[in-house]
Amino acid sequence: MLPDTPSGILKHFWGYDSFRELQPQIIHSILSGHDTLGLLPTGGGKSITFQVPALLLPGITLVVTPLISLMKDQVDNLRQRGIRAAAVHSGLSRAEHRLAIDRCRLGKIKLLYLSPEKLQSKTFIDTLTQFEISLLVVDEAHCISQWGYDFRPSYLRIASLRRLFPKAPVLALTASATPDVASDIMAQLHFNEPKVFARSFTRPNISYIVRYADHKPQMLLRVLKATHGSAIVYVRSRRRTREIADEIIRAGISADFYHAGLAAEDKNEKQNRWKDDTVRVMVATNAFGMGIDKPDVRTVVHIDPPSSLEEYYQEAGRAGRDGLPSYAVLITSQSDKSTLTRRLNESFPDKETIRRVYEQAGNFLDVAVGDGYNMLYEFNFRLFCERFSLKPTIVRSSLGLLSRAGYIDYVDEISTRSRIMVTMNKHELYSIRLDDVTDSVFQLLLRNYTGLFADYVVISEELLASRLDLTCEQVYSALLNLARQHAIHYVPRKTTPYIFYTTSRELPKYVQLPRSVYEDQRERMSRRIEAMRRFMFDTDACRVSGMLRYFGEKDVADCGTCDVCRARKASRQAISRTESLRNGILYLASQPGETSISHIAAQLSVSTDTLIPILRHMMDEGDIIVNGLIVSTP
């Protein structure tokens, strides 16, 4: 018998005795049927706020999230705790999709995660109406706001779920939202009598430091050598992840690299080596960090500047989730000012370039004008850029703007691991004829993986090959052979983006980019970049108080720990120390008899080198007279 209280559920499944700040209030709001907005900083425990009530409510909780890798991780973690969860997204095979839906229909699922592009499918929406949906959760809710830094048009379809399930309350969650974005989230989701729970964006255990350096890798090594414990170093390109990791390793510090283009097995291996502290430093693009439960990250370093304070806050906030002192260090140079300007221009190519990318993508995918509506196509991004000699940043930005304008949905790289499910009855397995290699692969699968007859199980061809002393090609061939004999259903791993046509393909001249999509969005990005530029280069105000005001907090005090506050404190201490020395010099110089410089230095416990600049200044001011080595007052 399951507990019937939030605290009981928390203890039973997670082993925690108490909730974090605001978690119980959000859970109570949901269970009371209120539409709720939760503004919790990175590491604030957003997932618990819907996973706990999902187990107390009847039916299914729908969780919409754009992060497929995070979706898969959460489903795996929930299943390990004995919680029935499933995910539906573009990276699944038809059989996997059908299995997840069948389990919902049979009442075997409590949390169903789905990517927003699934809401484009009328068939899928019709299927959802057959289920009892008790709660709608919108994770990364800032993606629904055109005011936000990561707006995704597919998120706008979430509002349609409200009409289908009017009795289900909505929980919107985000770690970074300005007041305008928070208001827009609630408007877009048609909140009724909303409840808003916001934790301060203050992370008092994190010291935010900006360091200026012409040679950034050299400064990075200084930072890593001056700090201890696990670290993340963020860069903007995949190539740089490997280059910077190699420099760190040459300096004698253990490091590895991570980016979205790696195979899923490589990602998992690298993550695990970093999480168990085999590797101290992970050099990564922003693909790394979401949903990774490692509370003891002591240092997060940015070598390349993020484009907004929202991005920076989320990434820097992966430091110090355990509440212990940690550092967020941003290494910058004067050239970063022009870098941010260039990034703005790359994010908004001219409209003719965008139309040309739309036309070339249609040709590349062999979609005729007037065709393609409601169709999903795998899109080989690298090959497309090479074939048409296009800059990847321009192509990615163009596809994003076309998505905002409603012509397509561009889903960036979805990396899926290899998985299998045994489709043959157990008694039938004895009748199939297999060669020695295929038989050894199959026997190893049956011995080492549980649940193969009930669900798709993630496997590693590399692991199977090493266990059997075979090549990966031999294992791959054996799995295909088993699939051909209908013993298993095999879904090989794959990393690919998708383009989903939300309208039939148009002629380029009819592709319009309205002001709300192009000019207004460019202006908003320009303001975000300017805020980031001020954070990086202004030294006349506390960095943290400026960031908190950007997020709408009022009456914020200086943090006392950022580099600006520390410099001020050191300056005040230096002024106070100088004033103290001046007073000591005046007192000693006014005493009867001759007072030498060395005598003053000894009495004040300082070196003569420290005294001389102060003595000169006091002479210029007429406060003292220095005759040779003797000091006196006028």
Order of alpha helices (4+ residues) and beta strands (2+ residues): alpha-alpha-beta-alpha-beta-alpha-beta-alpha-beta-alpha-beta-alpha-beta-alpha-beta-beta-alpha-beta-alpha-beta-alpha-beta-beta-alpha-beta-alpha-alpha-beta-alpha-alpha-beta-beta-alpha-beta-alpha-alpha-beta-beta-alpha-alpha-alpha-beta-alpha-alpha-beta-beta
